[in-house]
Amino acid sequence: MQERKRKKNNTTQNETEVHVTFFEKQLQKMKCPFGIHHGAVSYAMTTLGAGMMNHIFVFYYVKLFLNRYKISEASFHQAQVLYMIWNAINDPLFGYIQDNSKLRWCSIRRLSILYGAPLYAVAFLLPWFPWKQYEDGDWLSGAHLIVALCAYDTMLTFVLLAQCALFAEISNKHENRLQLIKYNQVASLVGSCSVLFCGLFSKNMENFSYFQGFNVLIAAFAFVCMSYTGIHSVSQFEHTESTAETAAEGTDDALTWSSVFSLTKQIVMQRNFVLFVAMNFCQVFHLAFMNNFMMIFVEHLLPTEAFPSFVKSIMYGAGFICPQILVLCSHSLLGKLGYYRVILYTFYIEMAAGSVMFLLGPSHYYLLALFLPANLVLVQAAFSLFNLPLADIIDSDLQMYKRRSPLSSMVFGTNALFTKPAQSLAPMLVVTILNQYGYEKLKDKTAEGDLSSLLVLHDAMFWLVCLAPVCIASLQILAWTPFSIRDSHTIHTKYIEN
């Protein structure tokens, strides 16, 4: 029995050496002129395409359905509940399929991206084209929202889950992962400009036909970007002929419910994974809160005479562009302090900033105009680093259970199972609160009607804007502080490479 275990450990170690040697050879092949790394560029192209679409989608869809399509609160909640259920289920489902399927277009990460790209681009366009001229509370607008959310999230999950797995599988070295983060943030920086240019081009959705045309162009360009990743990206665990035969021998009964539950249990029983998921749930909630409602808060809390439309467009764009600049500028800091401390410090800053803004009050609207995008910047910047702790959790799981290859998609998918519901809970909760203070009646006529009711609504919005970051950051500090993988930035390689 001991001899069998020793042979298994030697086999695992030899496979690791093969993977490391493979990656080093690919590293040499992929060097481009001017110091550009082709592998990192091909990985980041999906970030560019998906980022352009996703920033526009999350920023505009809530206001579009509430204000233009005039969806009822009940239909909005029904759509969000169905979306929340499907959003939670499809991540671990696709994660297990991608890690265990015998189909090449599922098991090979780049092929999942390549074949998912056209459907992802089409799903992005679904919300922007109404099925008819909607009346107030039209049930069809609710059905439209359900289809748009579920279709978009299905393809987003399928494509980006494969890309997340690529991040953990391209290399197991911290410095190489930091390089991927760097290229990824440059791509995110370019992709985040889509909100700025969409706002300027369509006058913040006032010219709806221009808005639709702009999104068609974005979808086409995103398809090209993701296809580039699907053709050129390489994983160190993409099977060679020898490893493919080994995998084929061991996957005859891979797709069974017992193996699903067994692997999932192994993942969720890890303390660091549980702590990360708790912290990440709060982050996803905070990010959805800011993405979905920043435009509404700005229109109500900042006077139009002081902030014309083009200034607001720049504010919205800055909220998506500056996080990428911040992460790029903190590249050396990440190498020195590690992601654990950097993430923890952002929580303290968010909590302090929200407290100060609340004490100053809503009359300081220039400071409020700075606080709103700055808060989004901090939340988005910290969220951009979350692949690093997840990759370390995958590495720890790989060593702990001596697996032949990492369960990258399953770890990312199981994380999403618990955190994705926050994307629906945030808009549901905020819409319910705002409607309690009359938003549903005032949303189309913010300058008219009962002034006292409008002031009450604005006070509620201000409290949400300031106190939500304070409460969320406090919970995140409690969850993140015990996380024990803190020094991976000081370890040049996590595996024994003999």
N, C-alpha and C positions, 0 to 999 in steps of 0.2 A: 504493500500500500504506500509506504514511504517512498519506495523507488519510483512508483507511478507519479506521485506528487512532485518528486524531484525532476522527473522527465518533463512534466507539464510546465514547471517553473522555468526549466531550461528552454523549452519550446517558446514560451512567452517572451523570455529575454531575447532569444535569437530573433524572434519576429520583430521585437522593438528595435534591435540593431539594424535589421533590414529596413524598417521604416525610416530610421534616422539616416542611414546611408542613402536611401532613396531620396529623402528630402534634400540632403546636401548636394546630390547630383543635380536635382531639379533647380536648386538655388544657383548653381553655376551656369546651368543652361539658360536661366531666365534673366540673367543680368542684361539690362538694356543700356544704351548710351546715356550719358549725362547722369549716371548713378540711379536711374529709375529701375525699380524691381518689377518685372512684368507680372510675376505671380500675385504680388500685392495689388497691382493695378487691375488685373482681371477680377480679383476678389471684390475690389471696391466698386467696380462698375455696377454691380447689383445694388449696392448701397445708393449710388447716384440715381439710378432709375427708380427704385422703390421709394427713396427719400422724396423725390420730386412729387410722386403721386400721393404718398402717405401724408405729407405735410398739408397739401391742399385738401385731401379728403377729410382729415380730422378737424381742420380749421374751419371748413365751410359747411359741412353737411348738417350740423345741428341748426345753425341759423337758416340754412336753406329750407329745411323741412318745417321749422317753426314759423318763420316769417313769410316765406314765399309760397310754400306749398300748404301752409296753414293747417298742419296736422294737429289733431286734438291731443290733449295731454294723455288720455287713456290709450289712444293708438300709439303714441310715442313710447309709453311705458311697456305696452305689449310687445312692440318691436324690440325694445332694449332687453326685455326678459328673454325672448327667444334668441336674440343675438348673444346674450350672456351665456345661455346654456350651450349653444352651438360653439361659441368661442372657446369655452372651457373644454368641450369634448374633443374638438378636432385637433388640438395641439398634441396631446398624448397619443391620439389615434394615428395621426400622420407620423409622429415621432417613432412609434413602434413599427409602422409599415416601412419607413425609410431605413431603419436600422436592421430589419429582418427580412424584407421582401427579396424574392429571387429575381424580380423584374429589374432590369438594369436601369430603367428610367426612374425607378423609385430608390434603389439602393445606392446608386452612384450620384453623389451630391450635385455635380455640375449638370448632369442630365435632367435631374428634377427641376433645376433652375431653367434649363433650356426649354423644356417642354411646358413648363408652367408659365413662362413669360408671356406668351400671347393671350392666354386666358386671364392672367392677372391684369394686363392692360385693358382688356375689354370690361372686366368687372369694375375697374376704376371709373369707367364712363357711365355706369348705370345710374347713379343718383342725379346726374346733371341734365338728364333729358326726361321731362315729365311724361307720363303715359297719357295725360289729357290735361285740360285746364281744370285744376282742382278747385272745388268749393271749400268753404270753411268746414273743417272736421270731416272731410271726405274720407270714407273708409279705404279708398284706393290709394290714397297717399300713405296710409299706414302699411298696406301691402307692398307698396313701392319701397318703403324704408326697410321692411323685413328682407326683401329680396336683395336690395342693394348692400345692406350690412352683411348678410350671411354669405353672399357670393364673393364680395370683396375680401372678407376675412378668410374664407376658404382658400383663395389663391394666395393671399398674403402669407398665410400660415405655411402652405405647401412650399412656396419659394423661399421665404426667409428662414424657415426651419432648416432647410438644406444649407443655406448660407451660414447660419449660426453653427451648424455642425462642421462646415468647412473651416470656420475660425479655429475650432479646437483641434482639427485634424491636419491643417496645413503644417503646423509645427508644434512641438511640445516645449519649446524654449521661450522664456519670458521675453527676451530681447526681440525675437521674431514676432511674437504676439504684439508687442508694443509697436513694431513696424507696421503691422496690419492695422492697428488702431490709428496710427498716424495717417496712413493712406485712406483709411475709412473715413476719418474726420475731414480730410480734404474733399472727398466725394460728398460727404454730408453737407459740407459748407456750400458746395456748388448746388447740390440738390435743394437745400433749404431756401435758395433764392427764388424758388418757384412761387412761394407765397407772396414775396415782394412784387415780382413782376406780374403775377396774376392780379394782385390788388391794383397796381398802377394801370394795367392794360384794361381791366374791366371796371375801374373805379369802385373797387371793393364790392363787386357783384352787382352794381347798379345797372351796368350794361350787360345784360344776361347773355345775349347772343355772342358777344366778345368773350365772355367767361366760358361759354361752351366751346367755342373755337379754340381758345387757348388750351383747354384741357384735352382736346383731341390731339393737338400737337405734343403735349406732354406725354400722353399715353404712347404715341408712336415712338418718341425718342426713348422713353423708358424701356420699351420692348427691345430696341436695338441694344441698349446698355446691358440689360440682363442676358440677352442672347450672347453677348461677348463673353460674359462670365461662363455661361454654359458651354461655350466652345473651347475656351482657353484655360480655365482654372484647373488646378491639380491638387489632389489630396494625398498625403503620405499613406493613407489607408485605402486608396483606390486600388482595387485588387489587381495584382500581377497574376500571371497564370498559376503560379504555385499557391498563392494565398487564396485564389478563387476556388481552387479544387478543395482546399481545406474548409472553406466556408460552405461550399456546396454539400460536403459530407455532414456538416453539423447543423444544417437548416431544414432537414426533412420534417421535423416537428416544431420548427421555430414559431410558426404562427398559431399558437394555441393559447387559450385563455389562461391556463395555469402558468405558462411562461410569462405572459403579460403581467399577471398579478405578482409573480415572484420577483421579476426585475423591478417593477414599480415599487414594491415593498422595500427592496434593497436600497433604492434611491431615497425614498422618503424617510427611511430610518436613520439617515445620516444627519447629525446635529447641525452641521454647517449648512446643509441644504435647507433645513427647516428655518433656520435663522435668516438665511438669504431670502427665502420665499416670503417670510413675514415682512421684511424690509421692502422687498420689491413690490409687494401688493400695495403698500402705501405710496410708493413712487409712481406706480402705474395709475393709481387713483388721482394723485396730485397732477400728473402730466395730462391726463384726460380732462381734468377740471380746468386747467389753464388753456389747453388747446381748444376745447369746445366752447369756452365762454369768454375768453379774453376779448374777442371782437365785440361781444354784447356788453361787457363791462366798460370797455373804452367808450363806446357810443353813449352810454348812460352817465358815466361818472366824469368824463372830461368834456368841457364846454366846446361846442363846435367852432365858435369864433376864435378860440385860442389854438385849436387843433383841427385844421382843414383836412380834407380827405387824403391828400397826398402825404401829409405828415403822419396820419394814422397808418397809411400803407407802409411807410418807412418803419414805424414802430412795430407793426406786425412782422415785417421782414426781419428786423433786428432780433426779434424774439426767437427766430429760427436760425438765423445766420450766426449770431454771436456765440451760441454754445459750441459750435464747431471750432471757431477761432480760439475760444477759451481752452478747449481740450488740446488743440494743437500747441498752444503756448505753454500748457502744463505738462508737455511730454517729458521734459527733463525732471520735473517735480515728481511725476509718476515713477520714474526710474530711481529717484532718490528716496522718496517717502513710501512708495507703494500705493496701490489703489485703495487699500483699507482706510488709511488715514485721510487721504484726499476726499473720499466719499463722506467720511464721518465729519470732516470740517465743513463740508457744504451744508449738512443738516443744521449745524450750529449757526451758520450764517443765515440760512433761511428763517430759522426761528427768531433770531435777533432782528432781522430786517422787518419781518411781519409785526413784531412787537413795537418797534419804533414807529412804523407807518401808522399803526392803530392809535398810538399815543398822539401823533401829530394831527390826525384827523383828515377828513376828506377835503377840507378847504385848501390844503396845500396840493393843488392838482398838478403842478409841475413835478413835484416829488412823486406823486402818484403815477404820473406818466412815465417816470423813470423806474419806479418800483415794479409795475406790472410786467414790462418786458424783461427786467432784470431777474425777477422771480422765475419766469419761464426759462430764461437762460441757464440759471443755476440748476433747475430741475432737469432740463434736457441734457445739460453737460454731464451731470452725475450719472444720468441714465445711460449715456453713451459709453460709460466705463463698465457696465454690468456684465459684458461678455467676459471680462477678465476673471472675476470671481467664479462665474459659471464654468469657465474653462478649467480653473484650478479644481473645482468640485469634480469635474469629469476626470481629470488626471488622478485625483484621490480615489475615485470610484474604480478606475482602471487598475490601480495598484492594489487596492483593498481586496478586490474580488478576483484579481489575476486574470482579467479578461483578455481574449485574443485581440480585440479591437474595442475602442471606447463606445459607450452608449450615448454618443453626443446628442443625437436627435431626441432620444428618450428623456435625457436630462433636461434639455431645453423645453421639450413638450410637457413634461411633468411640472416644471416650473410654471409654464403658461397655464396649465390646468387650474392652478390655484390663484394666479395673478391676473389673468385676462378678464375675469368677471368684474374687476375694478373699472375696466373701460366702459362697462354699461352702468354700474352702480353710480359712478360719478355724475353723468348727465341726468340719470333718473332722480337722484337725490337733489341736485341743484335745481332742476326744473320744478320739482315739487315745492322746494323752499321759495323760489322766486314767484311761483303762481300763488302761493299763500299770501304774498305781498302785492298781488295785482299785476304781475308781469303779463299774463295772458291777455288782459284787457288793454294794457298800455304799450305792448311791444311794437305795435304799428303806428303809434301816435305819441311818441315820447315828449313832444313839445306841447301837447294839447291835454285837455281834460282837467281833472282835479289835481291841483298843484300839491296839495298835502299828501295825496296818495302816491304821487310820483316821488316826493321826498322820502316817504317811508320805504318805497322800493329801493331808492338809491342808498339809503342807510343800510338796508339788508344786504345789498350788493357789496358795500364797503366792508361790512363785518365779515362777509364771506372771503373777500379778497385778502384781508389781513389775518384773520384768525385761522383760516384753513391751513396756511403754511405753518403756523405755530403749532397747531395740534398734530398735524401729520409729521412734522420734523421731530417732535417730541417722541412719538411712537417709534419712529425710525431709529432714533438714538438708542432707545431701549432694546430694540431688536438687533441692531448692528454691532453694538459694543461687544457682545460675547463671541462674535465670529472669530474663529481661531486661525484661519489661513491668512496670515498677515505679512509674511516675509518672502513670498514667492519672487519678489523683485530682486532679492539678494541671492537667489539660487540660479545658477546659469543653466543647469539642466536638471530636470526632475527625475530622469530615469538613469539607471546605471548603464553607461555606454562602454562596454568592454571591447 
